[in-house]
Amino acid sequence: MSTPDIKFTRSAKMTVAYVERKGPYGGIGEAMQELKQWIDSKGIEQAGYPLCLFYDNPGETPPAELRSEACIPVTKEFTPQGKFMMKVLEETDVAETRHDGPPGEFGKTYGPFLEGLLNQGYNLNGPAREYYMSATDVAGPGSGFMIQQPVAKK
């Protein structure tokens, strides 16, 4: 298994609309589509690429217990409504890589990527972030164009 190319950078602070989800990661696309429809219906302007936050390791957590969030950066704050929430993702140091291959093989990227960071003396500071070109591209881990992991040196 080859080690993915890793770039270290700083993510920008951003306000996101989001929906929490619990269950198999493959279902996150439906949550993203619903979120996109909701922000469009409210006239909330999108401010960047949609992203998903993946909180749990699917190799260690039962599928029904996996936690994720569908997020869309927005230009301004809004009043949350029902399951449609808002929060600020603070500026943070991240390690970044890309997954090349079908979404079903995301473990071939995530495993070496996260293990490599831990072996290099980094703490994983929060959920993995996966960015998508559009809300309709979301099909679970490995379908995005960029993976970011918030990190800090031990």
N, C-alpha and C positions, 0 to 999 in steps of 0.2 A: 504494500500500500504506500503510495507516494505522499509526501507531505505537501499540502497546498501552499501556493505562494501567499505570504502574509505581509500586509502593509499596516503600519501603525500610524494612526491619525487621531484627530480630535473631532468628535461629532458636534454639530451645532445644536444649540438650545432650540427646541421647537415645541409649539403648542399642537396637540393632536386631539382629534375626535377619535373615540375608540369604543369598541364593544368587547366585553370579556366573554371568553368561551371555555368550556370544560368538555373534554372528549377527544377522540382521535384527531390528530393534527390535520389530517386530510380534509376535515370539514370546515377549516378556517375560511375557505373561499366563499362559502355562503354568508358568513358573518361579514366579510369584507364587502360583498355585493350589497347586502342590506344597509351597511353603514354608508356606502357611497350613495345609494338611493336617498337615504335620509338626509345627508348633508346637502345634496342637490335640491331636495324638496324644501329645505329651510333657507336656501340661498347662501349657504356657507361656502366661502371660496377655498378651494384646495390650494395648498402652498408647497407641494412637493410630491415626491414619489410615495405611494402607499407602502406601508411596512407592517410586518407582523412581529409580535414579541412572543417568543417561545420560552416558557419558564422551566420546563421539566425535560429530563433525559428520557426519551421513549424506550431506551433499553433498560431503564430501572423503574419506570412508573407505569402502572397499568393504563392501557389506552383510555379507559373511561375517566381517569383522574388527571390526564394531561391538561395543563392550563396554558392558554394562549390569549392574545389580544390582537384584533384587527385594528389598525391605526391608520388615520389619514391626517397628514399635517394640514393645518388650517391657518388662515391669515389673521384671525382674531379670536378672542375668547367668546364663548357662547354659554347659554344656560343649558345644563344637561337636562335631558328629557328621557325618563324611563331607563332603558338599557344603554342609551346613547350618552356617553360620558365624555369629559374633557380633562386633560391633564397636561402638564408641562414636562417634557423630557429634558433634563438639564444637560448642558454641555459636559462631555465626558471623554476620557481617553478610550479608544477602541482599537481592537485588532480587526482587520478586514480581509476577507478572501472572497473567492467566487466558487460556485459549484458548477462544474462542467459534467453534464450527464443528465439522465432522466431523473425526475423528482424521487422516484422509488429508490434511487441509489444515493440519497443525500448523506447516509451514514458514512460513505466512503470519503466525504469531505469533512463533515462535522467531527467525526471521531478523531482523525489525525490533527485537525485544526485545533480543537479544544485541548487534546492531550499535549500537543506541541506547546501551547501557551502555558499549561500547568508545568510542563517539564522545563520551560525557560524561566520559571520563577514568577509567574503572574497569578494573581487572584482573578477569578471571574466575578465581576461586579454587576450582576443583574442578568436579565434574560438576553438570549441571542436575539438579534434584530435581523430580519430578512426583508430586503427592499424589492419592489416589483415595479415594472414599467406602468402598469395600470391595475385598477381594482379587479378587472376580469382575468388577469394573469395568475391570481392567487390560487394555488392548488395544493397547498401544504408545503412543508420544508423541502428545499431543493428546487423549487420552481421559481425562486427569485433570481435576480441578477447579481445581488451582492449580499453577503453575510457579514454582520458586524457583531463583535462580542465586546461589551464594556470590560475593561481590564484595569488593574493597578499592579505595580511591581510589589512583590512581597517584601 
